[in-house]
Amino acid sequence: MKNTFKVLLTSFVLLSMLTAAARAEDKYAQLAMEITEAGSPVLGKKIAIIPFSYADGRTGATKDGSVIAERLTIKMINMHKFEIIERSVLDKVMTELKLQSSGMIDASSAKQLGKVLGVEAIVTGTLVEMQAGRIEVNARLIKTETAQAIGASQVSVEKDWVGDATTAQQRPVYQETQYQQPVYQQPEYQQPVAKSSYAPRQKGAYEYGYFDIFLGMGSPNMALEFYNSSRGVAPGEVGIAGVGGRYTSIKADNLQTQGFGPIAMRVGGYGNGNMGGAFEFGLERRNVAPQTAAWNFDGGLLNKTYKGADYATVTSFYMAGNLMVRFAKKTPVEPYFGLGLGFSLNAINMPNVSGYTNSTYFSTPTDDFGLGLVFNVPFGLRFNVADKTQLVAELRYQLNTMFFDRGISGESDTITISGAYLNVGVGFDF
């Protein structure tokens, strides 16, 4: 059992590290990644990143667009996918061409920049001020030769710098007459620009959720141990005839099982990158198959033959959260890998094992309940057979360790069901 807990602990740490890595990806990195993915036709070419401007046309607000463009530039330089024109060179050329240094670039201006700077594409876009100090960034990648937008991305970033966002309110203007008497001039009223307080989030090109239903097939092994360090365990009380004495531990490993399942459902999704997540729950029923088993009595081995179906039957309902990683995006076949941790609720029936679960007297059968830990590692393929439908096939390793005590104080019994499964089913996008 020590090895089992080491596996679970190591897996939990690995899952935490992968989850932390996924969360570390900030919005500017997402923006850079989505633009880079859309810019595959011009990878390795020169591009220019122009400061963004507000979509409502406000004047005097240039710092926000410059800060966002500068942070995006740093992210894209570090990705080493394009040659990025230096900001000072871009500003000088735009001044010479008498172009405004903002996201408002028309088709003619885009072509001019392409010729003078020798760039294949430009990144430009607009900003929308949102509530709670956030700014919506709408970026586009435009091919300079055709002025065609070949990609777009939308993120919401936190405004963590000082300046801009809202333009300064107009103040009354005072004029002096020839007698030097101040005359008040009514400021011109401007109709406030209506701004939406809510901007609906748009899905990325490779972002989707899914719902899977599948059936599992396999013959996992069962490991079983009765452990009591105070009173010991007699072989006869756990259904093993012909052996005397009392033992601290009576156990058997690698017992063959038969049964069905799991029958499972999984709900999950992927962002625009390769990382995703899912929540899965399923039902499985296993019993020990007829066989000759090697029982270990405090280190001593003894082979015993018995009817497996009459010895132990476990019905498990499990729930697990999975970190998912795919290796392709929106292709006819999407390979994926996962790592999951969760818990299980287990009904344990042992007709020939004595305990206090059904009576105040020490008697058979033992009908116990065990809370368990579940660990799984799926490797699978999603086959896109229709617009919103996939066929799913995966090979997985799953381990379910449950704990019970037969109603005996001080006892610590365990059952571990582990092995490989083949799951097949159907999935639906949403």
Buried (B, 14 or more C-beta within 10 A) or exposed (E): BEEBEEBBEEBBEEBEEBBEEBEEEBBBBBBBBBBBBBBEEBEEBBBBBBBBBBBBEBEEBBBBBBBBBEBBBEBBBEBEBBBBBEBEEBEEBBEEEEBBBBBBBEEEBBBBBBEEBEBBBBBBBBBBBBEEEBBBBBBBBBBBEEBEBBBBBBBBBEBEEEEBBEEEEEEEEEEEEEEEEEEEEEEEEEEEEEEEEEBEEEEBBBBBBBBBEBBBEBEBBBBBBBBBEEEBBBBBBBBBEEBEEBBBBBBBBEBBBEBEBBBBBBBBBBBBBBBBBBBBBBBBBBBBBBBEBBBBBEEEEEEBEBEBBBBBBBBBBBBBBBBBBBEBBEEEEBBBBBBBBBBBBBBBBBBBBBBBBEEEEEEBBBBBEBEBBBBBBBEBBBBBEEEEEBBBBBBBBBBBBBBBBBBBEEBBBBBBBBBEBEBEBBBEBE
